[in-house]
Amino acid sequence: MFKKFNWGHGIFVFYVCFVAAVVTALVASFSVDHSLVVDDYYAKDLAYQSQYTKTQNNLNKQGVTVDNDKKNKEILIDFISTGKVEGSINFYRPSDKSKDFTVKIKEDKIIISTADLLPGKWVLKIDWKEDGKPFYSEELIYI
């Protein structure tokens, strides 16, 4: 009733399993988002030296403090400044770039509510100028 299992059957079973594995890997690769973290990645890479200079300016001055007040669901950002501060704060969500948003800096102390933000990891990219001198800081927060 049953035929004997020979090497031809083994090759056929191996070939079927191999094709099934390749098709599964192909289908899985189409379901992954392969987008870059930022749209203009190469332009940002070329401008890295200016970013480094801004970061060094901040490290030399210690120009900003960020306090994540989880109890009151707000973030307090305080610029230790002697002059006019202007710039922007980019809220970057590593897991979903569609949730990113930007807040303009208009004064020395800023309070931002976190009640509407999704829980998880956020990176605050703070880029500002004080009396014409550029500064940059990145702060990691968890909500």
FIGUNU-282291 format. One record per residue (C-alpha): residue number from 0; residue in three letters; y, z, x. Coordinates in nm, 4 decimals. Example, Ala and Ser with C-alpha at 12.3 -4.5 7.8 and 13.67 -1.06 7.14 Angstrom:
   num   residuo      north         up       east
     0       Ala    -0.4500     0.7800     1.2300
     1       Ser    -0.1060     0.7140     1.3670
***
This chain:
   num   residuo      north         up       east
     0       Met     0.0000     0.0000     0.0000
     1       Phe     0.2501     0.0887     0.2825
     2       Lys     0.2964    -0.1408     0.5747
     3       Lys     0.3067     0.0077     0.9186
     4       Phe     0.6499     0.0809     1.0632
     5       Asn     0.7033    -0.1463     1.3639
     6       Trp     0.9862    -0.2151     1.6090
     7       Gly     1.1351    -0.4857     1.3828
     8       His     1.1851    -0.2325     1.1064
     9       Gly     1.3485     0.0058     1.3583
    10       Ile     1.5973    -0.2627     1.4690
    11       Phe     1.6802    -0.3396     1.1064
    12       Val     1.7418     0.0297     1.0223
    13       Phe     1.9564     0.0717     1.3355
    14       Tyr     2.1607    -0.2402     1.2491
    15       Val     2.2194    -0.1220     0.8897
    16       Cys     2.3282     0.2263     1.0114
    17       Phe     2.5592     0.0694     1.2728
    18       Val     2.7277    -0.1604     1.0170
    19       Ala     2.7676     0.1314     0.7732
    20       Ala     2.9333     0.3433     1.0465
    21       Val     3.1745     0.0624     1.1428
    22       Val     3.2712    -0.0028     0.7795
    23       Thr     3.3246     0.3717     0.7216
    24       Ala     3.5475     0.3964     1.0319
    25       Leu     3.7454     0.0900     0.9208
    26       Val     3.8044     0.2273     0.5708
    27       Ala     3.9050     0.5683     0.7133
    28       Ser     4.1534     0.4076     0.9560
    29       Phe     4.3337     0.2288     0.6717
    30       Ser     4.3927     0.5594     0.4910
    31       Val     4.5799     0.7174     0.7885
    32       Asp     4.9591     0.6879     0.8176
    33       His     5.0309     0.5335     1.1602
    34       Ser     5.4101     0.5469     1.1398
    35       Leu     5.6188     0.6675     1.4311
    36       Val     5.7837     1.0079     1.4165
    37       Val     6.1264     0.8428     1.4151
    38       Asp     6.2093     0.4869     1.3201
    39       Asp     6.4175     0.4080     1.6293
    40       Tyr     6.1815     0.5635     1.8827
    41       Tyr     6.2617     0.3298     2.1735
    42       Ala     6.6394     0.3605     2.1318
    43       Lys     6.6090     0.7402     2.1322
    44       Asp     6.3942     0.7228     2.4450
    45       Leu     6.6624     0.5221     2.6265
    46       Ala     6.9299     0.7769     2.5272
    47       Tyr     6.7270     1.0748     2.6500
    48       Gln     6.9612     1.1579     2.9397
    49       Ser     7.2506     1.2292     2.7035
    50       Gln     7.0172     1.4485     2.4944
    51       Tyr     6.9156     1.6364     2.8089
    52       Thr     7.2800     1.6928     2.9046
    53       Lys     7.3556     1.8335     2.5570
    54       Thr     7.0568     2.0682     2.5812
    55       Gln     7.1675     2.1888     2.9249
    56       Asn     7.5175     2.2559     2.7877
    57       Asn     7.3637     2.4746     2.5164
    58       Leu     7.1406     2.6606     2.7622
    59       Asn     7.4386     2.7358     2.9876
    60       Lys     7.6473     2.8690     2.6989
    61       Gln     7.3909     3.0060     2.4487
    62       Gly     7.6052     2.8445     2.1793
    63       Val     7.4020     2.8964     1.8607
    64       Thr     7.1783     3.1564     1.6995
    65       Val     6.9385     3.0882     1.4123
    66       Asp     6.8023     3.3673     1.1923
    67       Asn     6.5353     3.2932     0.9315
    68       Asp     6.5802     3.5610     0.6633
    69       Lys     6.2544     3.5321     0.4674
    70       Lys     6.3411     3.8204     0.2355
    71       Asn     6.6557     3.6531     0.0988
    72       Lys     6.5134     3.3011     0.1453
    73       Glu     6.7937     3.1707     0.3627
    74       Ile     6.8669     3.0566     0.7156
    75       Leu     7.1748     3.1919     0.8921
    76       Ile     7.3150     2.9675     1.1649
    77       Asp     7.5915     3.1179     1.3761
    78       Phe     7.7828     2.9150     1.6354
    79       Ile     7.9247     3.1295     1.9110
    80       Ser     8.2392     2.9249     1.9506
    81       Thr     8.5939     2.9501     2.0666
    82       Gly     8.7067     2.6261     1.9053
    83       Lys     8.6384     2.3848     1.6237
    84       Val     8.2710     2.3078     1.5622
    85       Glu     8.1532     1.9808     1.4059
    86       Gly     7.8177     1.8071     1.3929
    87       Ser     7.4951     1.8076     1.1960
    88       Ile     7.1742     2.0012     1.1438
    89       Asn     6.8649     1.7877     1.0887
    90       Phe     6.5792     1.9620     0.9074
    91       Tyr     6.2697     1.7872     1.0424
    92       Arg     5.9296     1.8387     0.8824
    93       Pro     5.6579     1.7231     1.1271
    94       Ser     5.3929     1.6809     0.8576
    95       Asp     5.6006     1.4620     0.6226
    96       Lys     5.9096     1.2741     0.7391
    97       Ser     6.0072     1.1883     0.3800
    98       Lys     6.1097     1.5559     0.3348
    99       Asp     6.3621     1.5465     0.6233
   100       Phe     6.7288     1.6017     0.5424
   101       Thr     7.0600     1.6607     0.7196
   102       Val     7.3341     1.9195     0.6672
   103       Lys     7.6855     1.8655     0.8042
   104       Ile     7.8391     2.1422     1.0130
   105       Lys     8.1822     2.2351     0.8760
   106       Glu     8.2310     2.5937     0.9966
   107       Asp     8.1138     2.8484     1.2556
   108       Lys     7.8681     3.0292     1.0249
   109       Ile     7.6360     2.8445     0.7906
   110       Ile     7.3953     2.9888     0.5345
   111       Ile     7.1296     2.7505     0.4007
   112       Ser     6.8983     2.8450     0.1160
   113       Thr     6.5264     2.7921     0.1794
   114       Ala     6.4201     2.8528    -0.1812
   115       Asp     6.3751     2.4785    -0.2464
   116       Leu     6.2080     2.3942     0.0857
   117       Leu     5.8346     2.3430     0.1097
   118       Pro     5.6503     2.6216     0.2915
   119       Gly     5.5322     2.5414     0.6414
   120       Lys     5.6662     2.4349     0.9773
   121       Trp     6.0221     2.3004     1.0100
   122       Val     6.2211     2.2057     1.3192
   123       Leu     6.5994     2.2434     1.3072
   124       Lys     6.7650     1.9863     1.5321
   125       Ile     7.1203     2.1098     1.5743
   126       Asp     7.3592     1.8568     1.7290
   127       Trp     7.7246     1.9626     1.7516
   128       Lys     8.0461     1.9329     1.9454
   129       Glu     8.2821     2.2135     2.0305
   130       Asp     8.6225     2.1134     2.1636
   131       Gly     8.4821     1.7690     2.2499
   132       Lys     8.1861     1.9039     2.4524
   133       Pro     7.8443     1.8040     2.3121
   134       Phe     7.5625     2.0541     2.2519
   135       Tyr     7.2060     2.0287     2.1212
   136       Ser     6.9442     2.2840     2.0216
   137       Glu     6.6031     2.2721     1.8541
   138       Glu     6.4788     2.5747     1.6654
   139       Leu     6.1303     2.6110     1.5173
   140       Ile     6.1065     2.7989     1.1875
   141       Tyr     5.8313     2.8721     0.9394
   142       Ile     5.9050     2.9041     0.5695
***
